[in-house]
Amino acid sequence: MKTYLIRLAFLLCISFTVHETSAQGNFFEIKDGISDEALKKTMETNVNELISSFKAAVIDNKKPKLSKDNFTADVINDIQEMWKSSAMNFPITHLKSHCLNTPSGFQVRGIPVDVLEADKDEQRQELTIDFLRNGMINGVSIAIEMNRYDMIMAEKKDDIDFARRQIIINFVENFRTAYNRKDLKYLNSVFSDAALIITGKVIKEKPNSDITKMTLNNNRVVYIKQSKTEYLAKLQQIFKRAKFLNVKFEDVELVRHPKYKDIYGVNLKQYWHTNYYQDVGYLFLMIDFRDPDNPIIHVRTWQPEKDDQGHVLTKKEDAYHLGTFRIWR
């Protein structure tokens, strides 16, 4: 009953503030990065339509209603699938963002959003919004932190590396968001058919066993090697069981292979949260960039950071990384 009253009060507050803010003007504007005023206006209108549709959907407890005049069919489907895991709402504020040029169009980053099914201290996240050259929105993904984005881009080796870093960040954000929207089709497309997938599993030993005497905290981590087919089959069962799924990436680091310039390693800290299970661990991806329009993952590893008593199992410096794996060509 208490939860219901809190939610009701929250929705009434949103309803009042939305009408108040709408009366004052638009929610979003592009502050710089694009000189075509007509195109800028179109992009702003489309983002404001996105914001308004999210707010209305939260109030009505329905999926967002998105027009094909403002959004591509693919992004409409992606947003509706994300909504199945959690409704999202924009904080009531006037937003301004810098416009970035991308190979396929334009992008704005760092748009704050509240993921309502997430834990209270994890609800506030950020979106990346992608546009076609005509200003139509063709991508919405949950973004890495803006300061981390700036750090990764500042480490560019050359102009080609800069462009690849931009695309790889988009790839990582889409990869993360695919889990939030339970998109097996997308995940199947980005893993190589021969991908190496390694997942760490915490095994608890009996207190007086010989193995326990050789391990710390009566726990050890067993690493399980899976094929792409095995991994996706297990993931499908997780998706079916989870009423909602919130995956969060932090501390993203990107490294280019010193010999093979089209191979990149991505290390990050992953927070995984469903209605029945949650964990934190270190994720590593080896991404092949030979086809820049279709990057694929050759290696995915995950290692648990701690056990359920808070004992450290994996330190960041001990996690798998690009130098762990030998590449043959």
N, C-alpha and C positions, 0 to 999 in steps of 0.2 A: 504493500500500500504506500509505504514511504517512497519507494522508487518511482511508482506511478505519479505521485504528487510532485516529486522533483522534476520528472520529465514534463509533466503538464505545465508547471511553472516555467520551465526552460522554453517550451514551445510558445507559450504566450508572450514571453519576453522577446523571442525572435520575431514573432508576428508583429508586435508593436514597433520594434526597432527597424524591421525591414521597411514597413510603410513610411516610417519617419525618414530613413535614409534615402529611400526611393524618391521621396518628395524633394529632397535636397539636391538630387542629381545622380549621376552615375557612380558606380563603385570603383571603377578601374580606368586608368589612363596610362599611356606609354609616354615616358618623359623624354626619351631620346633614342637614337639608333636607327631612325627611319625618317627620310625626308619627304616621301610622298604623303601629303596630308590626307588625301582621299583614302588611300590604303590604310594609313594609320587609324583613321576613323572607323573603317570597316573592322579592323582587328579589335579595336576597343569595344565596338558594339557587340562583337561575337563573344568576347570575354565577359562582358556585362550580362549577356544572355545566359552564359554558363553559370555565373554567380546567382542570378535571379532564379534560374531553374533549380539549382541546388537548394536554395532557401525555401522555395515553394514546396519542393519534394519532402523536405524535413517536416514542414508544417503539416502537409497533407498525408505524411507517412506513405508515400508512393515513390516510384522511380522518377527521375527527372524527365521532363518532356523537352526534347531537343529537336530543333528544326533542321531539316536537311539543307536549308538555305544557309545555315551558319556552321554546320558540322558535317564531316564525311560520315558515310554509313558505318565504316569500321570504328570510328571513335565513338559514335553513338552506342554501338554494341559493347565496346570496351567499358564505357562509363556505366552502363546498365549492369554489366557483369561485376564491376567493382562494387556497385551498390548492394549486390547480394551479400557481400561480406560485411559491409558497413556503410551506413549513410554518412555523408560528409557535409559540412557546412562551413562557409567562409565567415571569419570574424567580422563583426560590423565595424568597418573602417573604410577609409578611402585609400585605395591601393595605387601605387605608382611603380612602374618597372621599366628597366632598360630593355630595348629590343636587340636581339642578336641575329646575325645572318647565319644560316645553315645551308648545307648543300642542296636541300630540297625546298627551302623557304625561309621562315623566320621562327624565332623562339623567344618566349619570355620565361624567366625563372624566378624562384623564390616567392611564389604566390602562397601566402599562408592559408591553411585549411585545417579544420578540425575533423579528425576521424573518430566518429562518435562511439564506435564499439571498442576502441582501444582503451587501455588503462588510462586513468585520468592524467597521469604525468607523461603519457606518450601520445595524447590526442592531437596536440598541435604539431602539424607536419607542413611540408611545402610541396607545391605542384610545379611541374614544368609543363608549359603549354606550347605546342608546335602548330605552325600555320603553313598552309600552302602559299604559293606566290600571290594568289588572289586574295589572301587574308582569311580563307576558310580554315577553321580549326580541324587538324587531322591527327592530333595526338595529345593525350593528357596522361601524365605519369607522375608518380610520387618521386620527388627529387632528393638528391643528396644535399647536405647543407651547403649554403652559398659560399661560406668561407672555404670549405673543402674543395668545391668546384674551382674557386679562384686559385688555390694552391696547386691543384693538379695541372691547370692550364699554364701556370707560371713556370712549370718544370719542362716546358716544351724544348725539344732539341733543335727543331727547324720548323719551317712553315708546314711541311707535310705532317710532321709529328703533331703540330698544333691542331690541324684539321682532323687527324685520326683520334686525338684525345677527345675532341668535342663529340665525335661520333660514338666513341667507345663509352663515354659518360652517358650519352643517350641510350646506348645499348644496355648498360648496366641498370639504368633507371627503368627501362622497359622490362628488363629481365625481372627486377624486383616486383614491379607492378603486376606482372603476369601471375606471380604467386598470389597476390592480393585478390586478383579477379579469377583465380583458379583456372588459368588458361593453358590447358594441356596441349592444345594445338600449337600455340606459340612456342612453348617449351620444347616440344618435339622438333620444331623447325630450327632451333638454335643449338641443339646438341648434335655433335657429329655422331654418325651411326656407330662409330668405333670409340666413342668417348669413354675415358677412364673416370669412373665416379667412385669416390671413396668417402665413406661416412663413419665417423667415430661413434662408438656406443659404449656407455659406462657400464662396466660389469662389477657388481658387488661380490666380494669373496667372503667366505665364512671366516669369522674372527681368528680362528686358530689354524687355518690352513697354511701349508708350506708356501703357497703363492702369496698369501697375505703378508707373510713375514718379509717378502722381497718387494712389496709395493707400499705406497703411501695411502694412509687413510682408509685402508680396506677397500680400495677401489682401483680398478685399472681400466684403460680404454682399449677396446678391441676395434680394429679398423676393418670395415667390411667393404669389399670391392664388388661393385655392381655394374652390370651392363646398362646401356641406355634404356633398353626395354624393361629390365627389372626395376630400375629406378622410377620410371614413369608409371609403371603398374602400381608400385607402392604409393606413389604420390597421388594417383587417382583415388585410392582408398582413403587417404588422408583428406583429400578434398571432399569426398562424399560424407565423411564423418564430421568435418568441421562446419559448424554453423556460421562462424566467421573466422577469417584468417588475416592477421596483420603482420606483415614482414617489414622489418626496418633495417636499413644499412647505415653504419657509421664508420668513421675512420677509413674511408676508401683511399687506397693507394694504387697507383698505376705505374708499371715499369715496362719499358720496351726491351726486348731481348737484345743483347749486345751484338749478336751475329745475325739473327734473322729479324730484320726490321719490321716485318709484318706480323710478328708474334708478340703479344702483350700479356703480362700477368697482372691480375687484379686481386689485391688482398683487401679484406674488409671485415668488420665485426657485424655479425648478423643477429638480430633479435627476432625470434619466432614465437608468435603468440596466437593460440586458438582458444576456443571455449573450454577445451579439455586438456591442453598441454602447452607448455612454454619452455623455451631454452635460449641460451646465449652461447655463441661460439664463433670461431674464425672460419671464414669462407675464402677459398682460393679458386680463381677461374683462370685457365689458360685459353686465350682467345686468339683465333687465327683470322687475320685481317687481309688475307690475299684477295678475297672478294669483298671490297669495302661496302658494297650494298647489302651483303649477306654474311656478316661475321658469324663464325661458329665456335662453339666451346669444345675443346678437345679434352680438357681435364676440369673436373669439379671436385673439390675436397671440402669436407666440413669436420672441424674438431671442436669438441665441447670445451668451453672455458673453465667451468666449475662443475662440481657435482651438486646434488640437492642440499648438501650441508654447507655449501659455500667454499669447499676446499678447491684450490686451484689445480686443474688438471692440465691445462695448456696455457703457456705464456705466449704473448704476441710474437716475441722473437723466435719462438720454437715452432711456430705454425708453418705449414707447407708454403712454399713460395716458388717463383719461377726457376730459381737455381736448383730446386729439388729434383726436377725432371729433365732427362736428357732427350733431346730432339734429334730424330734421324730424318734426312731427306734424300 
